[in-house]
Amino acid sequence: MEKMWCKAKINAKLSEDGRFKLSSIVLEHTHVVSPSKAKYFRCHKKLNARVKRKPEQLNEAGVRMSKNYKAPAIEVVGYENLPFGEKDCRNYINKVMNELLGEGDAEALRNYLMKMQQKNDRFFYVIDLDKESHLKHVFCADARSRVAYESFGDVITFDTTYLTNKYKMPFAPFVGVNHHGQSILFGCGLLSNENIDTFVWLFETWLKCMSDQAPNAIITNQDRAM
């Protein structure tokens, strides 16, 4: 990206009486200005109580984030009229999901998975935490799932389901078919969101669990834009 070396600025100093006074002003820009884009500055991004409620309701109903963001845009007749971006909407929903999964619940889940691994060292699990050490995603697969994949892992089906747990978090099972035509579980994940980074983490974790042996084909009906 070419540098514009724009010197436009406004400087202010705090005077002895506690007031700010302008010390210098340069209004000339070396580029075309776009006042309409000022809404993307952090200080202008606002999700008020009314705006927040709509994404919450859609998330509770299982609406994917790619479509969730469209609802408030329709109400204000265009994305350009929204005071926030899709990333802000995603971050807010992720925050809501983290609050739903309380510290006690996360600790109980961790303890349960550790106990399962102590019973069988082939039980596999990974817990992904955020910067505040809050639980984001979980993946696990028991010994039988890992053994079954060695024989029936040529083709798997993958999809996420909604509203199947009290946290309303997407549940992501990896499923195959055995020689009796019965569905078998090869592992599953509990996710806090459905963005690209999350699915990259999930599939990399699953492959690590299966000794990096990828299937020949994956069947899915995911319709989100990734």
VEXDREN-2710 file (C-alpha; in Angstrom, 1 decimal):
% VEXDREN-2710
k/r/px/py/pz
1/MET/0.0/0.0/0.0
2/GLU/1.4/3.4/-1.0
3/LYS/2.1/5.8/1.8
4/MET/0.4/9.1/1.5
5/TRP/2.6/11.0/4.0
6/CYS/-0.5/12.9/5.0
7/LYS/0.3/15.6/7.7
8/ALA/-3.3/16.4/8.5
9/LYS/-3.6/16.6/12.3
10/ILE/-5.0/18.4/15.3
11/ASN/-2.8/18.8/18.4
12/ALA/-4.1/19.9/21.8
13/LYS/-2.4/20.6/25.1
14/LEU/-3.7/20.5/28.6
15/SER/-3.4/23.9/30.2
16/GLU/-2.9/24.8/33.9
17/ASP/-6.6/25.5/34.3
18/GLY/-7.5/21.9/33.3
19/ARG/-8.7/22.7/29.8
20/PHE/-7.5/21.4/26.5
21/LYS/-6.3/24.1/24.1
22/LEU/-5.5/23.6/20.4
23/SER/-1.9/24.1/19.7
24/SER/-1.7/23.4/16.0
25/ILE/-4.1/22.5/13.2
26/VAL/-3.3/21.1/9.7
27/LEU/-6.5/20.5/7.6
28/GLU/-4.9/19.7/4.2
29/HIS/-4.9/16.1/3.2
30/THR/-2.7/14.4/0.6
31/HIS/-5.5/11.9/-0.3
32/VAL/-9.2/11.8/-0.8
33/VAL/-11.1/11.9/2.5
34/SER/-14.1/9.6/3.2
35/PRO/-16.1/11.0/6.1
36/SER/-18.5/8.1/5.8
37/LYS/-15.8/5.7/6.9
38/ALA/-15.3/7.4/10.2
39/LYS/-17.9/5.0/11.7
40/TYR/-15.2/2.3/11.5
41/PHE/-13.0/4.0/14.1
42/ARG/-13.1/2.2/17.4
43/CYS/-14.5/5.3/19.2
44/HIS/-17.6/5.3/16.8
45/LYS/-18.4/1.6/16.9
46/LYS/-21.5/1.1/19.1
47/LEU/-23.7/-1.8/19.8
48/ASN/-26.5/-0.5/21.9
49/ALA/-29.0/-2.6/23.9
50/ARG/-31.5/-2.7/21.0
51/VAL/-28.9/-3.6/18.4
52/LYS/-27.3/-6.3/20.6
53/ARG/-30.6/-8.1/21.2
54/LYS/-31.2/-8.9/17.5
55/PRO/-27.9/-10.9/17.1
56/GLU/-28.6/-12.6/20.4
57/GLN/-32.0/-13.8/19.4
58/LEU/-30.8/-15.0/16.0
59/ASN/-27.9/-16.9/17.6
60/GLU/-30.3/-18.5/20.1
61/ALA/-32.4/-19.6/17.1
62/GLY/-29.4/-21.3/15.5
63/VAL/-28.9/-18.7/12.7
64/ARG/-25.4/-18.8/11.3
65/MET/-23.3/-15.7/11.8
66/SER/-22.9/-15.1/8.1
67/LYS/-26.7/-14.5/8.0
68/ASN/-27.0/-13.1/11.6
69/TYR/-25.2/-9.9/10.5
70/LYS/-27.6/-9.3/7.7
71/ALA/-30.6/-8.8/10.0
72/PRO/-29.6/-5.4/11.5
73/ALA/-28.4/-4.3/8.0
74/ILE/-31.8/-4.9/6.5
75/GLU/-33.4/-2.9/9.3
76/VAL/-31.3/0.2/8.5
77/VAL/-31.4/-0.4/4.7
78/GLY/-27.8/-1.3/4.0
79/TYR/-24.5/-2.3/5.7
80/GLU/-23.1/1.2/5.2
81/ASN/-25.7/2.5/7.7
82/LEU/-24.6/0.2/10.5
83/PRO/-22.4/1.7/13.2
84/PHE/-20.4/-1.6/13.5
85/GLY/-18.9/-4.2/11.3
86/GLU/-19.4/-8.0/11.0
87/LYS/-16.3/-8.6/13.1
88/ASP/-17.8/-6.5/16.0
89/CYS/-20.9/-8.6/15.7
90/ARG/-18.9/-11.9/15.8
91/ASN/-16.9/-10.7/18.8
92/TYR/-20.0/-9.8/20.7
93/ILE/-21.6/-13.2/20.1
94/ASN/-18.4/-14.9/21.1
95/LYS/-18.4/-12.9/24.4
96/VAL/-22.0/-13.9/25.1
97/MET/-21.1/-17.6/24.5
98/ASN/-18.1/-17.4/26.9
99/GLU/-20.4/-15.9/29.5
100/LEU/-22.8/-18.8/29.1
101/LEU/-20.1/-21.3/29.7
102/GLY/-19.3/-20.4/33.3
103/GLU/-16.0/-21.1/35.1
104/GLY/-17.5/-23.9/37.2
105/ASP/-18.9/-25.6/34.1
106/ALA/-15.6/-25.3/32.2
107/GLU/-13.7/-26.7/35.2
108/ALA/-16.1/-29.6/35.5
109/LEU/-15.7/-30.5/31.8
110/ARG/-11.9/-30.4/32.1
111/ASN/-12.0/-32.6/35.2
112/TYR/-14.3/-35.1/33.4
113/LEU/-12.0/-35.3/30.3
114/MET/-8.9/-35.8/32.5
115/LYS/-10.7/-38.6/34.4
116/MET/-11.6/-40.3/31.1
117/GLN/-8.0/-40.2/30.0
118/GLN/-6.8/-41.6/33.2
119/LYS/-9.1/-44.6/32.7
120/ASN/-7.9/-45.2/29.1
121/ASP/-4.7/-43.5/27.8
122/ARG/-6.0/-43.7/24.3
123/PHE/-8.8/-41.3/25.2
124/PHE/-7.9/-38.1/23.3
125/TYR/-9.0/-34.6/24.1
126/VAL/-7.9/-31.0/23.5
127/ILE/-9.3/-27.8/25.1
128/ASP/-8.7/-24.5/23.4
129/LEU/-8.6/-21.4/25.7
130/ASP/-8.7/-17.7/24.8
131/LYS/-6.4/-15.0/26.0
132/GLU/-8.3/-14.7/29.3
133/SER/-8.0/-18.5/29.8
134/HIS/-11.7/-18.9/29.1
135/LEU/-12.8/-22.1/27.3
136/LYS/-13.4/-21.6/23.6
137/HIS/-13.5/-25.0/22.0
138/VAL/-13.3/-28.7/23.0
139/PHE/-12.6/-31.8/21.0
140/CYS/-12.5/-35.4/22.2
141/ALA/-12.5/-39.0/20.9
142/ASP/-12.5/-42.2/22.9
143/ALA/-10.4/-45.3/22.2
144/ARG/-13.1/-47.1/20.3
145/SER/-13.6/-44.2/17.9
146/ARG/-9.9/-44.1/17.1
147/VAL/-9.7/-47.8/16.5
148/ALA/-12.9/-47.7/14.3
149/TYR/-11.4/-44.9/12.2
150/GLU/-8.5/-47.1/11.3
151/SER/-10.9/-49.6/9.6
152/PHE/-13.8/-47.4/8.4
153/GLY/-12.3/-43.9/8.0
154/ASP/-12.3/-43.8/4.2
155/VAL/-15.3/-41.5/4.1
156/ILE/-16.8/-39.4/6.9
157/THR/-19.7/-37.0/7.2
158/PHE/-19.3/-33.7/9.0
159/ASP/-21.8/-31.1/10.0
160/THR/-22.6/-28.8/13.0
161/THR/-25.9/-29.0/14.9
162/TYR/-27.6/-26.4/17.0
163/LEU/-29.7/-26.1/20.2
164/THR/-28.7/-29.5/21.3
165/ASN/-27.1/-28.4/24.6
166/LYS/-28.0/-25.8/27.2
167/TYR/-25.1/-23.5/26.0
168/LYS/-26.5/-23.4/22.5
169/MET/-23.0/-24.0/21.2
170/PRO/-22.4/-25.7/17.8
171/PHE/-21.8/-29.4/18.2
172/ALA/-19.5/-30.9/15.5
173/PRO/-19.5/-34.7/15.2
174/PHE/-17.3/-36.7/12.8
175/VAL/-19.3/-39.7/11.7
176/GLY/-18.6/-42.7/9.6
177/VAL/-20.3/-46.1/8.6
178/ASN/-19.1/-49.5/9.6
179/HIS/-19.4/-52.8/7.7
180/HIS/-22.9/-53.3/9.1
181/GLY/-24.1/-50.0/7.7
182/GLN/-24.3/-48.5/11.2
183/SER/-23.2/-45.0/12.0
184/ILE/-20.1/-44.7/14.2
185/LEU/-18.7/-41.7/15.9
186/PHE/-15.0/-40.8/15.1
187/GLY/-14.9/-37.8/17.5
188/CYS/-16.7/-34.6/18.2
189/GLY/-16.2/-31.0/19.1
190/LEU/-18.0/-28.3/21.0
191/LEU/-17.4/-24.9/19.5
192/SER/-17.9/-21.3/20.6
193/ASN/-18.2/-20.0/17.0
194/GLU/-18.1/-21.0/13.4
195/ASN/-15.4/-18.9/11.8
196/ILE/-12.5/-20.1/9.7
197/ASP/-10.0/-20.2/12.5
198/THR/-12.3/-22.4/14.5
199/PHE/-12.7/-25.0/11.8
200/VAL/-9.0/-25.0/11.0
201/TRP/-8.4/-25.7/14.7
202/LEU/-11.0/-28.4/14.8
203/PHE/-9.8/-30.3/11.7
204/GLU/-6.2/-30.0/12.6
205/THR/-7.0/-31.3/16.1
206/TRP/-9.0/-34.2/14.7
207/LEU/-6.3/-35.2/12.3
208/LYS/-3.8/-35.2/15.1
209/CYS/-6.1/-37.5/17.0
210/MET/-6.2/-39.8/14.0
211/SER/-2.4/-39.9/13.5
212/ASP/-2.6/-37.5/10.6
213/GLN/-4.5/-40.0/8.4
214/ALA/-6.9/-38.0/6.4
215/PRO/-10.0/-39.6/4.9
216/ASN/-10.5/-40.0/1.2
217/ALA/-13.6/-37.9/1.2
218/ILE/-15.7/-35.7/3.6
219/ILE/-19.4/-35.3/3.1
220/THR/-21.0/-32.2/4.5
221/ASN/-23.9/-29.9/3.8
222/GLN/-22.3/-26.8/5.4
223/ASP/-23.6/-23.7/3.5
224/ARG/-21.8/-21.0/5.3
225/ALA/-19.3/-18.7/3.6
226/MET/-15.9/-19.7/5.0
END
